[in-house]
Every structure is written in C-alpha cells, then in structure tokens.
Amino acid sequence: MPSWWMIPTVLLPMAGGLGCMLIRVSRRMKETLVMLTVCLTTVLTGLLLFTAEGNSSVLFSVMDDLTLAFRLDGTGKIFAGLMAVLWPPATIYSFIYMKGERADSFYGFYTMSFGVALAVAFSANLFTLYVFYECLTMITLPLVAFQKDRAARRAGRAYVTFSITGAAMAFVGMMFLSHYGSGADFSPVGVLEPGRAAGHEDLLRWIFLLSFIGFGTKAAVFPMYAWLPAVSVAPTPVTALLHAVAVVNAGVFAVIRMSWFTFGRDFLAGSAPQAAAVCLSCFTVVFAAVKAVRQGNLKKRLAFSTVSNLSYMLMGVALMTNAGVQGGLLHMVSHSLMKIGLFWCAGLILVWTGRSEVQQLRGLARRMPVTCGIYTFLGAALTGVPPMCGFLSKWNLMAAARAEGSWLGMLGLAALVISTVLTAVYVLAPSFLMYFRPLEERAGDPAGDRWEPSRQARLLLGFSAATVLAAGLAGPRLEALIRTLTAGI
C-alpha cells in the first residue's frame, strides 16, 4: 500500500467516533458502528504493517522545517501493531462494562482515541509526534472524567495538570532541536546538525533530560507519576486503555523517538544526563513497586504496577544500547498483553460484586473461579513466571542491563530484581486471599453460587490469557521480529 493510506487509516476512527456522537440511532446500532469502525481501522493498519512503503506522506507544512507528515518504520510498526491487536477486544469489553450507561460520548471519544494514537505511531518527525501526542491528552480527557463526579473531576484535573506540565518541558526540547537540528524526519542517527550544535553539546544533553521527563510524563516517570493512579477512578475500559494500550505506551514511544531518533544514541551515550535518565527510571521501578505493595485498592495497585513497569521500558531505552531498547519494546508488548487482562479482571469483579478493595477478595475464587483463575495466571505472568511473555521480556531487560557493563547496568539489574520480588507480593497477594481465605458474604452480593460475568466477558479473559501464553511460547520468534524491526537503530 502507498504511504498516503496512513491518512485515511487515521481519519477513519476519528470520523467514526464523531459520527457516533452526532448520529441518533439505537444503542445496538451505535455499538455496531463503533465495532465496524474499529475493525476496519485494524484491517487497514494490518495491511500497512505488511505493505507500506518507507516514504513520508506530508499532510501540510507549517514552515519549511515544520511539517505534519506520516511515515511507518519498524519501531512505529511495533506500536501500531500492538494497538491493532488489542483495540477490537478492548472495544468489546467496553460494550460489556458500559451496559446500562448512557455512553454516546464515551464511545465517540474511545473510537477517536484509536485514530489519534495511530497518528502518534505514524509520525514522521518530532513536530508531528508532539502535535498528536498532545491531541491524545485532549481526546482522552473526557474519558477520564466520564463519571462527572467529584473523584472524576479531581482525576481529570490531575491528568491535565501533569500532561500540560510535561508538554511544556517537551516543547522546550522540541524548540532546541528545531534550532540545532535539521528538522528532517526521524533518523536512526539523530537529526542534530554537527555544525549548529558545536559548542552547545552539554546544554543540549541537559535539554534531553528535560525532554525525557516531559515526554515521560505519559509514561509516569518520577516525579510525574501521580496522575496515573489518580485516573484509576475512571471506568475500567478507560483505565485499561490508558494503562495498557494507548496513552502510557505513547509516552514510552515518544521517549524512544526523542532520544534515539532525534538526539541520537552516539550524542547521548556516556553523558551525565543519560546516567540521570537511567537513575530516574530505576528509582521509579522500585518506588512504584513499593507503593503498589502498600495500596489497598485493587485498581490503584495495578496502576502503581503500571508506573513501575513503564520505567522498565524507559530504563532499557535510557541504557543507550541496542539490547536495551529492544528489551524495552519487547516489554511494551508483553506488559500490554498482561496488564489489559488484569484490568479486565479487576473491572469485572467490581461490576459483578461491587468489591474494589484487596481485602474484600477473600474467598472469591469459590464464586468466580474463571475470573480469579485468569487473574492469577496473568499475575504470575507479570511476575515473570516462564513460559509466559513476562518472563521473556524481563529476562531480555536483565540481560541488556548486565551486558551494558557499567555501574548503570548493575543499577538497572538490581532495580529489576527488587521489583520482580515486589511484583510477586503485590500482584499475587490478592490471589492468595481469593483461594485461601473464607468468603465473606456481603449485602448486595449476586444471587446463587456462581457470580461469573457473561460468557462473552469470560471469552475475552480467555483471549487475554491465550495471547500471553502464545507470546511466551513464541518468544524466540517475537524477539527476532523486534530485532529485525529495530535493526536500523
């Protein structure tokens, strides 16, 4: 397919989402429209992954060196492919979860978010990425504040405050890169012009650290992490979207583009700002894991887990080694497959039983054996139990940290080991309560001995578990694919 097909692929879910909000039809027809739009977008994205040319497709030029343009390379294919796989089942889950809610605007913004996130993956240069990266904030804000109660408004304010602060920091970096760079498309060796940057190297490296934190805000790097646990009050389809598929992965993807494809590895490796980025990531890995252990609410516990795991990826990227960035991308794929299923389990438990606190899960496996069993399976995968994909990606990151050879690599290895132990505590402790503690009956519990959600919901949970196992069993092929797609950097 020619490169210009990326434009209608991005516009289709935007138009479909807008139509969902404007067209007055029955709920069933609206859900059909949303599902058709998402599936068609997934098909077009899949065709682009296999057939797209490597040329840029320019939307329009703001100035000579500022153009909105799309181009699909290997790194973009990983992010776009991940969204294409997970968005359709996530949409089906949203239909189940939002049943009974008046959700016209929800489905509209949910669908439009797919198009904006794809635009981030397709971005040919830093200016295009920045524009759609910030559009992603605006298009997902109504989803975060959907419930419109006090907690939702507070979460929305936190989301916007952190996002705007991070955007300002990233904007400073973009301006410096515009002045000292060529303004060209992303390049595996960076876009800085040696003649222009001469004499300003130290300043530009510290600007990299500012941009790392700015773009890393969506990846919840310390100290810009607090928005992510705050938005766990949103409906579970939103938290699954934010924490596993689109927004947080867009943060990691933007950091990869900014560091490897704009500043360039050779320019950053061995510098003090690069070391600071690794240290900041390692601190976030352990800090967020400790916070997760201490968190009593299940969704917030999973949110702090996401904060920790995102910095696994950032640490791999900041090591400035090929093995590190490949391990980071592999963990992006693995974490998305695992975490979306864990959030689905937490959301179904909340909807079917009203239980949201970890201590309220005592004995629940007696009433929800399928949901609790899949939660435990996915929790073991997140901990790193082989042969699931969580083991594969953690092993690659640990190997990359050890192979880096300096004290930074040893620091990264130590952070990963400590976090793995803490992960086993925070993610499997609920499973222990589910299976080895007596059930506490509560007023308002569902009738009968089985509280399982619908068959369709259980099939989605099975799909999640199957993809985690399949990705683990196909580990060598998945590793080889990521190495092939990132061979140019």
N, C-alpha and C positions, 0 to 999 in steps of 0.2 A: 504494500500500500504506500502511496506517496505520503510525504511528511505532512501535507496540509490536512490529512484526515484527522490529525490530532485536534484541530479546531472544532469540527462538528462533534467529536467524541467528548470534548469538554463542555460544549454548549448544550448537548442533548439533555443531561441531567439537570442543568440549570433551567432550561426551558420546561422540562417535565415537572420540576419542583414548583416553578412559578405557576404553571397550569393547574397543579394540584390545589394551590391556594385560591385560584381565581374561579375555577370551574365548579359549579354547583351540581354535583351528582351524588348518588348514594355512596355510603361508606365502602361497600363492596367494589363498586366501580372505581372509586378513588384508589383503593389498595391495588386493584388490577393495573391501573395506570402507573402507579409507583413501581410495581414489580416489573412491568414490561419495560419501563424506562431504565431501571437498574440493570436488568438482564441484557438489554440491547447495548447499554454502555459497556457492560462486562465483555460482551462478544466483540465489540469494536476494539476495546483495549487489548483483548487477546490477539486479535488479528494484527494490531500494531506491534505487539511484542515480537511477533514472528516475521513480520514482513516490512516494517517501517524502514525507510531509508534513513541514512545518517545526516541528512541535510536539515538546515533550520527552516522553519516556516514562520515568517515575520507577520505579526498581526498589524502593528503600526510602529512608527518611530516617533519618539518624543523629541529627541535630539539625535545628532549624528552618532553619539556613543551611548545613547539610552534607547533601546528598542524592546518592545514586548515581542518575544519570539519563543517558539517551541522547538525542541529537538530531543529525541529519545536516544539515550545511550545506555550502556549496560547498567549503571547504577540506578538510573531512572526506571529501567525495566523491573528491577527488583522491587522498588517501592510501588510502582503502578500495578505490577502483577499481584502483589500481596493484597492490595485493595480490591482488585478484580475478583480474587478468590473469596474474600471474606464479606464483601458488601452485600451480595444477594442473601446469604443465610442470616446476616445481621438484620436485614430488612424484614425477613420472615419473622424473626424473633420480635422485632418491634411491633408487628401486627398482633402477635400473641400478648405481649406485655401491655400494649396500649388499648386493648379491647375494652370498650365501655367508656373510654376517654374521648372527648372532643378534640381531635388531633389533626385538623386540616393544616394548620400552620406547622405542626410538628413534622408531618410527612413532607411538606414542602421544603422546609429548611434541611431536613435529613437528606433528601434527594439532591438538593443543590450542593450540599457539602461534598458529595461524591465528585461533582464536576470541578469544584474549586481545588480539592485535594489532588485530583489528577493533573490540574494545571500546575501545581507545585512540582509534581513528578516530571512533567514535560518541560519545565522551564529551561530555556537555553542559556540564560545568563543570570547574574545576581539580581539585576533590576527586576526582571520578570518574576523571579522567585520571591523577592521581597514583596512585590505588589500582591501576588496571590496568597502568600503566607499571611499577610495582614487581612486579606479578604476572608481567609479561613476563620480568623478570630471573629469577625463581624457576623459571618453566616452561621457560626455555631453558638454565638451568644444567646439567641432566642431559645435554643435547645437547652442550654444550661439553666436558664431562668424560666423554663416552661411552666413549672408548677405555680409561679407567681405568688408564692407565699413568702414569709419573711426570710426563711432559710435560703430559698431560691434567689431572692434579690441580693442577699449577702454574698452568695456564691457568684452571682453574676458580676457584682462589683469587684470581688477579688480577682475573677478571671480577667476582666477588662483592665484593672489597675496593673496587674503583673504583665499582661500582654502589651499594654502601651509602653510601660517602662522598658521591657525587653525590646520592643520595636524601636524605641528611641536609641538604645545602645547599638542595635544592629544598623540603624540608619547612619550613625556616625561612621561605623566601619564601611558602609557602602559608599559614603561620600569620599573617604580617604582612598578607597580602591578605585573609585571613578577618576580621582585626580592622578593617582600614581600608577594606575593600570591602563591597559589598552582598551577597556570597555568591550572586549570581544566576548564571544561565547565561552562557557566553561572549558577549561583546558586541563588535561592531566598534569601539566607542569605549572599551572597557575597563570594569572593574567598580568602580574606586575611587570612594568617596563623597567629593566635594569637602569637605564639612563635617568629616568624620572625618580626612581626610588633611591638612587645612590646618595648616601649621606643621611638618609632618613630610615634606615633599616630598623634601628632599635624602637623608634616611635611606632613604626608600622607593626612590629611584633607585639607591642603592648595594645595597639588597636585591635589586633587579632584576639587577644584575651577578652577585651571588651565585647567584641562581636560574638565570641564563643559563649559568653554569659547571656548576651542579648538573644541570639537565635536559640540558645539552650534553654531559654525560659519555657518554651513549649515542651522541652524535654525535662523540665522540672529540676534542673541542676541547682544545687545550693548556691546562693540563698534565695533563689527564685522558685522554690518548690511549693509554697503554701497553697497556691491556687488549686493544685491537683487534688489533694484531699478535700478541699472545700467544695468542689463541684461534684463530689460523690452523692450529694443530696438530689441531684438530677435523676430523672428516670433511668433505669438500668440500660436501656438501649443507647442512651446518650453517653453514660459512663463507659460502656463497652466501646463505643465509637471513639471517645476521647482517649481512653487509656490503652487501647489495643490496636486500633486500625489507622486512624487519620491524624489527629492533631499531634499527639506526642511523637509519632513516627515522623511527622513533618518536621518537628524540631530537630530530631537526630539527623534526618536527611539534609536539612538546611545547614547544620554544622559540618557535615561531610562536604557539601558543596562549597561552603565558605572557606574551610581550612585546606582541603586537598585540591580543589579545582579553581580556587581564586587566589589565595595567598600562595599556596604551593607547599608541598612537603619539604623540599630542599631548603626553602626560605625559613621554615619554622623549626625544623628538627634541631634539637640540641640547645634551643634558646630557653631563657628563664620563663618567658610567658608560656611556652609549650609545657614546661615542667609544672607550672602553676595550674594549667588546664588539667593535666593528669592528676595532680594532687586534689584539686577541687572535685573531680569525678570520683576518685577513690573515697574521699570523705563522704560524699553523697551516698555512695553504695552502702557504707556501713551505717551512717547516721539514719538513713531512711529505713534500713532493716531493723534497727533498734526501735525506732518509732512504731514500726509495724507490730513488733512483739508486744508493745505496751498498749496497742489500740484495741478497744473492746468491741467496736462496731465492725461487722464483717466487711462491708463495702469500703470503709475507710482503711481497714487493714490491707485489703487488696490494693487500694490507692497508694498507700505508702510502699507496698511491694512494687508497684509500677515505677514510683520515683527511684527506688533502688536499682531496678533492672534497666531503666533507661540509662543510668550512669554506667552500667556495664558497657553499653554500646559506646557512650561518649569516651570512656576510658580507652577502649580499643581504638577509636578514631584518633584520640589525642596522643597515643603512643607514637604515631607517625611511622608505622611500619605497615607493609602490605598485609601481613598476617593479622595485625591488629584491626585494621579497617574491615578486612574480610570476616574476621570473627564478630565484629560489631554488627555487620549486615546480617550474618547468619543468626545472631541472637535477636535481631529485629524480627526476622521471620518466625523463629521459634517462640519468642515471647508473645507475639501477636496471636499465634495459634493457641497457646496455652491460656493466656490471660483472658481472651474473649470468652472462652468456655467457662472459666472460673467466675467471671462476672455474670454470665448467663445463669449459672447455678445459684449464685447469691440472689439474683433478681427473682428467680422462680420461687426460692424459699421465702423471700419477703412477700411476694404476691399471694402465694398459696397458704402461708401460715401466719403472716404478719410478724415473723421473727427476724430481727435485724442484728441483735447482739450475739456475740460468740457464745456467751454462757446460756443463751436461750436455745442452743442447738443440741442440748443434751438428749440423747436417745432418739434423735430424729431419723436415724437410719432405719428404725423399725417401721416408720410410716412412709418414708421417701427413700427406699433402697436404691432406686436407679439414680436419682439426683445426687444423693450422698456418695454413692459409689463412683460416679463420674467426677464429682468434686475431688474425691480422694485420689483418683487416678491422675487428674490434671495437677493436683497439688504435688504428688510425687514427681511428676514430670518437671514442674517448676523447680523443685529442689535439686534435680539433676540425676534422678534415678535412670540408669540405662534400661532398655534401649531407646527411650523416648528422646525427642529432639532437644529437650532442655539439657540433657547430659552432653549432647553433641556440641551445642553452641558454647556451653560453659567450658568444656574441655578445650575447644579451639581458642577461647579467650585466655585461658590459663596458660596454654602453650605459647601463645603470642606474647604474653607478659613475661614468661620465663625466658623466651628467646630474645627479647629486647636487650637483655644483658646488663642494663644499668640498674641503679637503685630505684629508678622509676618503675621498671618492670617488676622488681621484687615487691614494691609497694602495691602495685596493681594485683599481683598474685596473692598477697596477704589479704587485701580487701575482698577479693573474690572468695577465698577460703572462709573467712569470717562470715561473709554474707551468706554463703551456702549453708553453714551451720544454723544461722539465724532464720533462714528461709524454712528449713525443716521445722523449726519451732513455730513460727507464726502461721504457716500455711497448713501444717498437719495437726496442730493442736485442736482446731475445730473438728477434724475427722475423729480424733480420739474421743472427744465429747459425744459425737454422733453415734459412735459404736460401743463405747464402754461406760456410758453413764445412763442412769434410768431416765426414761422420758418424763418430762414434767408437763402434765396436762394444763391447758390454759383456757380461760373463757374465750370463745370465738374461734377455737380450733375447728378445722374442717371435720365433717361427719365421716364416720367409717374408719376402717383400719388402714386404708391406703390414701395418702394425701398427694400422690404424684400428680404433676401437671398433665396437660393434654398429651396425646400421642405425638402430635406434631412437635411439641416442645421437647419431648424425650428424644425424638429423632434428631433434632438439632444438637442436643447434648451428645448423642452418639456420633454425629458428624464431627463435632469438635474433638472428641477423644480419638476417633479414627484418623483424623488428619495429623494429630500429634504423634500417634504411633507410626503412621506411614512416613512422616517426615524423619522420624528417628531411624526406622529401618532402611530408608533410602538415603541415609546420612552421607555416605561417600559420594553419591551422585549429586546431592544438594551442595556439598562442599565444592565439588568440581564445577558445578554450574556457576556458583558465586565467584570462584576463581576465574572462570572464563569471562564472565560479565565485567569483572573489575580488572582484567588483565592490563588495561592501558594505564592504570594509575601507579 
